[in-house]
Amino acid sequence: MADSIPSTTTAAEHAERLRARIDTSRPHPARVYDALLGGKNHYSVDREAAVHALGRNPRGYLDVRHNRDFVRRAVVHLTRDAGLRQFLDIGTGLPTQPNVHEMAQGIAPETRVVYVDHDPVVLAHARALLSGGPEGSTDYLDADLRDPGAILAGARATLDLDRPVALGLAAILHFVEAPAAYEIMATLVDALPSGSAVFLSHLTADLNPEKILPGLKATGLPFTLRSRDEFLRFFTDNGLEPVEPGIVPVHEWRPDGSWEQPPADDDELTGLDPLERAARSGIGDVRAEDINIYGAVALKP
């Protein structure tokens, strides 16, 4: 079932229900991701998992931050170049500047954005994502990726699914096993009209497994890594046509130079814990061996 964020008259009851759902006994993907991005909306168990991961792969934060930058470039391309004005972002995660609606509405203020997540900590911060401009619209659904029908039903309150929609599934399908992941994708894409688009990213064992897999395992999170051919199926099974440059490591998808700043000075990083070091480090010194996430953007004919 999908639920929109309630009105302020029920905010207290909603917050209490969310608190009852929060499990702080084990790490959660969205909160570990937040820790690796330098956020503050996580618990000690999530921070510990992130620190363990960096202990096994000190440059592992580059995977996370370049994935986020891939999302930025994909959203900008789909808004500015492809002319899309509706976004359905599933597996949104915790608010991270800039958010999808800020990027899209910064180009086209009339853009409508629906965020979807099922993590109570994410939902507790959802109001930070509901600050869209007056010309557009922004909404948030409490819904599970494994119930795409409920997501589509809830999204219709804000989006016109008879008009093109950009579907975002960034770094989320690798938490779903096969065949369910492919079935979810098929249901979502089938509901979207011609002219729609999809932007996807996904962890893989194809790229630098000896360096990166130990860090992933150290988080304790259940990943389903897929090969390039398995990732490609999300597109080919649904008649989607990837745009150039096709399926590539996320840092190679239409880089625009925005992150090519010099790395932080070593003196600035001395004495910081691993997560603080990661948060203050630049990402412009990325190397091919640092990344094991594929990214692609595709159009629905």
Phi, psi and chi 1 to 4 in degrees:
 res  aa     phi    psi   chi1   chi2   chi3   chi4
   1 MET       -  142.6  179.5  177.3  178.2      -
   2 ALA  -111.9  135.2      -      -      -      -
   3 ASP  -127.9  136.0  -64.3  -48.8      -      -
   4 SER   -76.5  159.5  -68.4      -      -      -
   5 ILE   -61.3  130.3  -63.2  -59.6      -      -
   6 PRO   -73.2  169.2   29.1  -35.7      -      -
   7 SER   -69.5  168.4   66.0      -      -      -
   8 THR   -63.5  -22.5   54.6      -      -      -
   9 THR   -67.5  -21.4   58.2      -      -      -
  10 THR  -115.4   13.5   60.1      -      -      -
  11 ALA   -61.8  -39.5      -      -      -      -
  12 ALA   -65.5  -44.9      -      -      -      -
  13 GLU   -65.1  -39.2  -66.9   89.9  -17.3      -
  14 HIS   -62.1  -44.7 -179.5   67.0      -      -
  15 ALA   -62.6  -39.3      -      -      -      -
  16 GLU   -65.3  -40.4 -175.8   59.6   34.4      -
  17 ARG   -64.5  -39.5  -70.4 -162.5  -59.1  -89.8
  18 LEU   -65.1  -42.7  -70.5  178.4      -      -
  19 ARG   -60.3  -36.3  -80.1 -167.0  -68.8  -89.1
  20 ALA   -67.2  -23.4      -      -      -      -
  21 ARG   -89.1  -13.7  -75.0  169.7   48.1 -172.3
  22 ILE   -73.8  127.2  -64.9  172.6      -      -
  23 ASP  -109.5  108.8 -178.8   -0.1      -      -
  24 THR   -98.6   11.5   60.8      -      -      -
  25 SER   -87.5  -14.3   66.3      -      -      -
  26 ARG  -146.6  155.5   56.3 -176.2  178.1  178.9
  27 PRO   -68.7  151.0   23.3  -32.6      -      -
  28 HIS  -121.0  139.7 -173.6  -80.1      -      -
  29 PRO   -52.7  -46.8  -28.1   34.5      -      -
  30 ALA   -63.7  -35.7      -      -      -      -
  31 ARG   -78.5  -35.5  -58.2 -169.7  -45.0 -113.4
  32 VAL   -65.1  -41.1  174.3      -      -      -
  33 TYR   -59.6  -43.2 -168.6   84.6      -      -
  34 ASP   -60.4  -43.0  175.5   72.5      -      -
  35 ALA   -62.3  -41.6      -      -      -      -
  36 LEU   -71.8  -22.5  -71.4  167.4      -      -
  37 LEU   -85.1   -4.7  -77.2  173.1      -      -
  38 GLY    89.8   15.5      -      -      -      -
  39 GLY   -78.1  178.3      -      -      -      -
  40 LYS  -121.4    0.5  -56.1  -62.5 -178.0 -175.2
  41 ASN   -97.8   62.8  -59.9  -48.4      -      -
  42 HIS  -149.6  174.4   52.6  -92.4      -      -
  43 TYR  -112.5  171.6  -65.1   92.2      -      -
  44 SER   -59.6  -34.8   57.9      -      -      -
  45 VAL   -66.0  -34.2   65.4      -      -      -
  46 ASP   -73.2  -41.4  -50.8  -58.1      -      -
  47 ARG   -62.9  -41.4 -170.9  175.8 -175.5   85.3
  48 GLU   -62.2  -41.9 -178.0  178.1  -15.1      -
  49 ALA   -63.4  -41.2      -      -      -      -
  50 ALA   -65.9  -40.7      -      -      -      -
  51 VAL   -65.2  -41.1  169.0      -      -      -
  52 HIS   -59.3  -42.9  -80.4  -41.4      -      -
  53 ALA   -62.9  -43.1      -      -      -      -
  54 LEU   -69.3  -27.0  -68.9  176.9      -      -
  55 GLY   -65.0  -34.3      -      -      -      -
  56 ARG   -84.9  -27.4  -58.1  -61.7  -61.6  -87.0
  57 ASN  -146.2   88.2  177.8   18.5      -      -
  58 PRO   -58.7  -21.4  -25.0   35.6      -      -
  59 ARG  -100.5   16.2  -69.5  171.5   62.9   83.4
  60 GLY   -65.3  -23.0      -      -      -      -
  61 TYR   -61.8  -22.0   65.2   91.1      -      -
  62 LEU   -66.4  -35.1  -70.4  166.0      -      -
  63 ASP   -57.2  -49.7 -120.7    0.3      -      -
  64 VAL   -65.8  -47.4  172.3      -      -      -
  65 ARG   -73.6  -32.2  -70.4  174.9   60.8 -172.9
  66 HIS   -74.5  -29.7  -85.3  -76.0      -      -
  67 ASN   -61.4  -44.5  177.4   71.3      -      -
  68 ARG   -63.0  -37.5 -174.1   64.7 -166.3  174.3
  69 ASP   -72.6  -30.3 -159.4   61.6      -      -
  70 PHE   -59.6  -43.4  159.4   74.1      -      -
  71 VAL   -58.7  -44.3  170.6      -      -      -
  72 ARG   -57.6  -49.1  177.6 -171.7   62.5   80.3
  73 ARG   -66.4  -36.7  -61.1 -167.9  -53.5  -83.5
  74 ALA   -65.9  -44.3      -      -      -      -
  75 VAL   -64.6  -43.1  169.3      -      -      -
  76 VAL   -61.3  -45.3  168.4      -      -      -
  77 HIS   -61.5  -46.0  165.4   69.0      -      -
  78 LEU   -69.4  -31.4  -68.3  172.5      -      -
  79 THR   -79.6  -52.4  -50.3      -      -      -
  80 ARG   -76.2  -44.7 -178.0 -171.1   63.0 -158.8
  81 ASP   -95.7  -38.5  -56.1  -33.9      -      -
  82 ALA   -91.7  -12.7      -      -      -      -
  83 GLY    76.0   19.4      -      -      -      -
  84 LEU   -76.0  145.5  -85.6   80.1      -      -
  85 ARG  -128.8   13.7  -62.5  -64.7 -178.3  -97.1
  86 GLN  -139.6  134.7  -60.1 -168.9  107.8      -
  87 PHE  -131.1  135.8  -76.5   79.4      -      -
  88 LEU  -119.8  103.4  178.1   58.1      -      -
  89 ASP  -104.6  106.3 -176.7   16.3      -      -
  90 ILE  -102.7  134.0  -58.5  176.7      -      -
  91 GLY    77.4   45.8      -      -      -      -
  92 THR   -58.7  -41.5  -58.5      -      -      -
  93 GLY    79.9 -175.9      -      -      -      -
  94 LEU   -73.3  150.6  -73.3  147.6      -      -
  95 PRO   -53.7  129.1  -26.6   35.6      -      -
  96 THR  -139.8  121.1  -57.4      -      -      -
  97 GLN   -73.5  134.4  -61.4  -68.7  -30.0      -
  98 PRO   -84.3  146.5   31.5  -33.8      -      -
  99 ASN   -84.5  166.4  -63.4  -64.0      -      -
 100 VAL   -57.2  -44.8  168.0      -      -      -
 101 HIS   -66.3  -31.6   75.5  -79.6      -      -
 102 GLU   -68.4  -40.1  -67.1  165.4  -35.9      -
 103 MET   -67.2  -49.8  -65.9 -177.2  -84.6      -
 104 ALA   -69.4  -46.4      -      -      -      -
 105 GLN   -72.9  -19.7  -68.0  174.4   -0.8      -
 106 GLY   -67.3  -25.6      -      -      -      -
 107 ILE   -93.5  -46.5  -62.8  168.2      -      -
 108 ALA  -132.2   96.6      -      -      -      -
 109 PRO   -57.0  -22.7  -24.8   35.1      -      -
 110 GLU   -81.2    0.0   70.1  -85.2   20.1      -
 111 THR   -63.0  140.3  -59.0      -      -      -
 112 ARG  -106.4  136.5  -62.3 -176.9  170.2 -152.6
 113 VAL  -133.3  131.8  177.9      -      -      -
 114 VAL  -119.7  123.3  171.9      -      -      -
 115 TYR   -96.1  145.7  -65.3  107.6      -      -
 116 VAL  -133.6  128.0 -178.4      -      -      -
 117 ASP  -156.4  162.2 -148.0  -61.0      -      -
 118 HIS  -126.6    4.4 -164.4   50.5      -      -
 119 ASP   -84.0  126.3  174.8   50.6      -      -
 120 PRO   -62.0  -32.3   18.6  -31.0      -      -
 121 VAL   -67.1  -41.2  174.0      -      -      -
 122 VAL   -60.6  -46.0  173.8      -      -      -
 123 LEU   -64.5  -33.6  -63.8  166.3      -      -
 124 ALA   -63.7  -25.0      -      -      -      -
 125 HIS  -102.5    9.7  -69.6   83.6      -      -
 126 ALA   -63.9  -30.7      -      -      -      -
 127 ARG   -60.5  -24.4  -70.0 -170.4 -178.8  -80.9
 128 ALA   -66.3  -19.7      -      -      -      -
 129 LEU   -94.3   -3.6  -66.8  173.4      -      -
 130 LEU  -101.1   36.7  -60.5 -178.6      -      -
 131 SER  -111.0   36.8   56.8      -      -      -
 132 GLY   -63.0  158.0      -      -      -      -
 133 GLY   -68.7  164.5      -      -      -      -
 134 PRO   -65.1  -24.0   22.8  -33.3      -      -
 135 GLU   -81.0  -26.8  -62.5  175.9   58.8      -
 136 GLY  -104.7 -160.2      -      -      -      -
 137 SER  -152.3  142.1  180.0      -      -      -
 138 THR  -135.1  132.6  -51.3      -      -      -
 139 ASP  -138.6  166.0 -160.4    5.5      -      -
 140 TYR  -138.6  129.5 -152.8  113.6      -      -
 141 LEU  -110.8  134.7  -63.4  179.7      -      -
 142 ASP   -88.6   95.8  177.5   -0.5      -      -
 143 ALA  -151.2  154.2      -      -      -      -
 144 ASP   -97.5  133.2 -165.9  -33.4      -      -
 145 LEU   -52.7  -31.7  173.4   62.8      -      -
 146 ARG   -74.0   -0.6  -64.2  175.3 -174.8  -87.0
 147 ASP  -125.0   70.2 -169.9   -4.7      -      -
 148 PRO   -63.1  -28.7   23.0  -34.0      -      -
 149 GLY   -61.4  -41.9      -      -      -      -
 150 ALA   -67.2  -37.0      -      -      -      -
 151 ILE   -61.3  -47.5  -69.2  173.8      -      -
 152 LEU   -63.7  -40.9  -67.7  166.0      -      -
 153 ALA   -62.9  -42.8      -      -      -      -
 154 GLY   -69.6  -36.7      -      -      -      -
 155 ALA   -65.4  -27.6      -      -      -      -
 156 ARG   -63.5  -19.0  -75.9 -171.1  173.8   92.1
 157 ALA   -67.3  -23.2      -      -      -      -
 158 THR  -118.1  -36.5  -58.3      -      -      -
 159 LEU  -100.9  147.8  -54.8  179.7      -      -
 160 ASP   -95.8  103.3  179.7   -4.8      -      -
 161 LEU   -78.5    5.3  -62.2 -171.3      -      -
 162 ASP   -90.8   -6.1  -67.6  -35.3      -      -
 163 ARG  -114.6  155.7  -64.2  173.8   53.1 -127.6
 164 PRO   -55.6  140.5  -28.6   37.4      -      -
 165 VAL  -129.8  139.9  174.8      -      -      -
 166 ALA   -93.8  116.2      -      -      -      -
 167 LEU   -96.4  122.1  170.5   65.4      -      -
 168 GLY  -108.0  126.3      -      -      -      -
 169 LEU  -134.8   71.0  -68.4  158.5      -      -
 170 ALA   -91.4  120.4      -      -      -      -
 171 ALA    52.9   42.9      -      -      -      -
 172 ILE  -127.2  -35.6 -175.2   65.5      -      -
 173 LEU   -69.6  -16.5  -74.4  170.0      -      -
 174 HIS   -76.6    2.3   49.9 -130.2      -      -
 175 PHE  -100.1    7.1  -66.4  109.6      -      -
 176 VAL  -123.6  130.1 -176.2      -      -      -
 177 GLU   -77.6  166.4   69.1  -74.2  -13.0      -
 178 ALA   -86.4  149.7      -      -      -      -
 179 PRO   -86.5   -1.2   33.9  -36.7      -      -
 180 ALA   -57.7  -38.7      -      -      -      -
 181 ALA   -60.7  -42.3      -      -      -      -
 182 TYR   -70.9  -34.6  -63.3  107.9      -      -
 183 GLU   -67.1  -40.9  -66.3  167.5   -6.4      -
 184 ILE   -60.8  -47.7  -70.8  166.2      -      -
 185 MET   -59.4  -43.8 -178.4   72.5  170.8      -
 186 ALA   -62.3  -42.5      -      -      -      -
 187 THR   -63.1  -44.4  -60.6      -      -      -
 188 LEU   -66.5  -48.0  -67.2  169.1      -      -
 189 VAL   -67.5  -37.3  172.7      -      -      -
 190 ASP   -60.9  -28.7 -174.6   60.5      -      -
 191 ALA   -79.9   -9.9      -      -      -      -
 192 LEU   -98.7  143.5  -55.8 -178.6      -      -
 193 PRO   -79.7  170.1   32.0  -37.1      -      -
 194 SER   -56.8  142.3  173.9      -      -      -
 195 GLY    95.4   -7.4      -      -      -      -
 196 SER   -75.1  173.5  -67.0      -      -      -
 197 ALA  -144.7  161.1      -      -      -      -
 198 VAL  -133.6  134.8  177.0      -      -      -
 199 PHE  -121.0  124.7   57.0   99.5      -      -
 200 LEU  -127.9  146.6  -94.9   64.8      -      -
 201 SER  -138.7  153.2   60.1      -      -      -
 202 HIS  -159.8  135.1 -161.6  -65.0      -      -
 203 LEU   -66.2  146.3  -76.1  164.1      -      -
 204 THR  -139.9  153.7 -179.8      -      -      -
 205 ALA   -92.8   -0.4      -      -      -      -
 206 ASP   -67.0  -35.8  -70.7   -5.8      -      -
 207 LEU  -105.1  114.5  -53.8  172.0      -      -
 208 ASN    53.3   47.2  -44.6  -55.7      -      -
 209 PRO   -63.0  -35.6   23.1  -34.2      -      -
 210 GLU   -65.4  -26.3   68.3  -70.9  -20.6      -
 211 LYS   -92.3  -38.7  177.8  177.2 -178.9 -179.4
 212 ILE   -97.7  -32.1  -66.8  176.7      -      -
 213 LEU   -59.7  -38.9  -71.6 -176.3      -      -
 214 PRO   -58.1  -37.9  -27.6   37.2      -      -
 215 GLY   -67.4  -39.9      -      -      -      -
 216 LEU   -63.7  -44.7  -67.2  178.3      -      -
 217 LYS   -64.0  -31.9  -69.0  177.9 -179.9  177.2
 218 ALA   -67.4  -20.4      -      -      -      -
 219 THR   -72.7  -23.5   66.3      -      -      -
 220 GLY    78.2    8.0      -      -      -      -
 221 LEU   -89.7  149.2  -61.6  173.4      -      -
 222 PRO   -87.6   96.3   31.8  -32.9      -      -
 223 PHE   -96.6  145.7  -63.9  106.0      -      -
 224 THR  -113.2   99.8  -61.6      -      -      -
 225 LEU   -81.1  140.0  -53.5 -175.2      -      -
 226 ARG  -125.0  147.4  -68.0 -173.5  167.9   92.7
 227 SER   -74.1  172.5   67.4      -      -      -
 228 ARG   -59.5  -43.2 -173.3 -175.8 -173.0  -78.2
 229 ASP   -63.9  -38.6  -73.5  -16.0      -      -
 230 GLU   -68.5  -37.0  -70.2  170.3  -38.2      -
 231 PHE   -66.7  -41.0 -177.9   54.8      -      -
 232 LEU   -59.4  -30.9  179.9   62.6      -      -
 233 ARG   -58.5  -32.2  -86.3 -167.7   58.5 -167.0
 234 PHE   -58.7  -26.8  -72.3  116.2      -      -
 235 PHE   -93.4  -54.1  -56.9   98.5      -      -
 236 THR   -65.7  -35.4   56.8      -      -      -
 237 ASP   -65.1  -19.0  -75.8    4.6      -      -
 238 ASN  -116.2   15.1  -63.9  -70.7      -      -
 239 GLY    67.4   26.3      -      -      -      -
 240 LEU   -91.5  146.4  -59.5  173.0      -      -
 241 GLU  -114.6  104.2  -59.4  175.5   -4.5      -
 242 PRO   -60.0  138.0  -24.4   35.3      -      -
 243 VAL   -84.9  164.4  -58.5      -      -      -
 244 GLU   -60.5  139.3  -70.2  -64.5  -30.7      -
 245 PRO   -93.8   22.8   34.7  -35.8      -      -
 246 GLY    80.6 -145.7      -      -      -      -
 247 ILE   -89.1  118.3  -66.3  173.8      -      -
 248 VAL  -144.2  162.6  -66.5      -      -      -
 249 PRO   -55.3  142.3  -25.6   35.4      -      -
 250 VAL   -55.8  -33.5  -74.5      -      -      -
 251 HIS   -73.2  -11.4   68.7  -60.4      -      -
 252 GLU   -98.7    0.0  -64.8  179.9    2.7      -
 253 TRP   -83.5  102.3 -164.2   89.4      -      -
 254 ARG    43.8   56.3  -57.5 -166.8 -179.1 -168.4
 255 PRO   -60.4  140.1   22.9  -33.3      -      -
 256 ASP  -114.4    6.4   58.0   11.0      -      -
 257 GLY    83.9   -2.2      -      -      -      -
 258 SER   -68.3  -23.9   63.1      -      -      -
 259 TRP  -103.7   10.2   42.9 -100.7      -      -
 260 GLU   -86.8   35.7  -66.0  175.4   -1.7      -
 261 GLN   -75.9  158.8   71.8  -85.7   20.4      -
 262 PRO   -61.8  147.9  -18.8   30.4      -      -
 263 PRO   -64.2  157.9   22.5  -32.0      -      -
 264 ALA   -62.6  147.6      -      -      -      -
 265 ASP   -68.1  139.5 -171.0  -78.3      -      -
 266 ASP   -58.1  -34.2  -73.9  -17.6      -      -
 267 ASP   -63.5  -32.3  -69.9  -19.2      -      -
 268 GLU   -69.6  -24.4  -62.1  177.0   31.1      -
 269 LEU   -98.4   -9.7  -54.8  178.5      -      -
 270 THR   -62.1  131.3  -58.5      -      -      -
 271 GLY    85.8   -3.9      -      -      -      -
 272 LEU   -85.3  150.3  -60.7  179.1      -      -
 273 ASP   -74.7  167.3   73.1   24.1      -      -
 274 PRO   -55.9  -39.8  -27.6   36.0      -      -
 275 LEU   -71.2  -37.7  -71.7  178.3      -      -
 276 GLU   -66.2  -39.8  -69.2  171.7  -28.4      -
 277 ARG   -60.4  -44.8  -73.6  176.7   62.2   89.7
 278 ALA   -62.7  -42.2      -      -      -      -
 279 ALA   -64.7  -32.6      -      -      -      -
 280 ARG   -93.3   -8.1  -63.4 -167.0 -172.3 -174.0
 281 SER   -81.3  144.0  -63.4      -      -      -
 282 GLY   -74.2  170.8      -      -      -      -
 283 ILE  -118.1   10.3   61.5  173.4      -      -
 284 GLY   -76.0  -12.8      -      -      -      -
 285 ASP   -94.4   20.7   62.9  -21.7      -      -
 286 VAL   -59.4  141.8   63.8      -      -      -
 287 ARG  -120.7  161.6  -57.1 -174.5  -64.5  -99.9
 288 ALA   -56.3  -35.7      -      -      -      -
 289 GLU   -75.1   -2.9   58.9  -95.7   29.9      -
 290 ASP   -87.7  -15.3  -65.9  -40.3      -      -
 291 ILE  -116.6  134.3  -57.2  -62.7      -      -
 292 ASN  -137.8   40.8   77.9  -35.7      -      -
 293 ILE  -122.5  125.2  -58.2  179.9      -      -
 294 TYR   -84.8  148.4  -77.8  131.0      -      -
 295 GLY  -137.4  151.2      -      -      -      -
 296 ALA  -161.5  154.5      -      -      -      -
 297 VAL  -124.9  135.0  173.3      -      -      -
 298 ALA  -136.4  155.0      -      -      -      -
 299 LEU  -110.2  149.0  -57.7  177.9      -      -
 300 LYS   -96.9  116.4 -176.9  173.0 -178.1  178.3
 301 PRO   -62.1      -  -17.8   29.6      -      -
